[in-house]
Amino acid sequence: MPRLYTYFVSDVHLGLDVADPAAREAAFVKFLKDIPKHETEALYMLGDIWDFWYEYKDVVPKGYVRVFAALLDLMDAGVKVYFFPGNHDIWAYSYFRELGMTVLEQPYYVTVGGRKFCLGHGDGLGPGDHGYKLMRWAFHNRFLQKCFSTLHPRIAFKLGGSWSKKSRLAKNISYVFRGEDEPLFKWCARNAKKAEFFIFGHYHSRVDIPVKKSRLLLLGDWITGPNWIVYDAEENAVRAFPQ
């Protein structure tokens, strides 16, 4: 049976105590189980799947058993699962790889069904926003990560929970994507010759707009409801769901 489908999803924010976390996790598990595993080539998780993830060498966050079971079921059926660290789940080191996932860094260019894609979480790309880029650099800095790892997990996860409570999502503040004024749009325009489709998350806005001869598609967050993107190789089409 040919593997026709490639799925893209981001910003589920598992563990965020907003709306109904248990229902959101159940919806994500249902999404994973509903993927036609024998007809699917790959699943790309484009960051912030977890609202806070920090793993030590021998300690990982508890919970999410059904999520990992569904992911393992997909991989056992031959579906390739890829993960991009977002700004909330940066600190994924070896555990996901041990499970069989491939961890990627943005921007990642890949050809799927003869079409060129550029993928990533979407944060920090483009000009400006130097304050955020400095914070992102600090979160990715290996020395600072090792320093943070000296904290007891109870303290580290308390800090992580505190950061989440201060986030825009936790405060229920929506964001309106500004189109051509956005740094990400400008970045895509500069790189439009490299890909036909640019797919990202991070902005918590569902967007599908042209960038020169390419398309920029942004996934929304799962706080407002499940959403994903599928590339159908048989029809040679990219579609966002729910439509």
Secondary structure, 3 states (H helix, E strand, C coil): CCCCEEEEECCCCECCCCCCHHHHHHHHHHHHHHCCCCCEEEEEECCCCECCCECCCCCCCCCCHHHHHHHHHHHHCCCEEEECCCCCCCECCCHHHHHCCEECCCCEEEEECCEEEEECCCCCCCCCCHHHHHHHHHHHCHHHHHHHHCCCHHHHHHHHHHHHHCCCCCCCCCCCCCHHHCHHHHHHHHCHHHCCEEEECCCCCCEEEEECCEEEEECCCCCCCCCEEEEECCCCEEEEECC
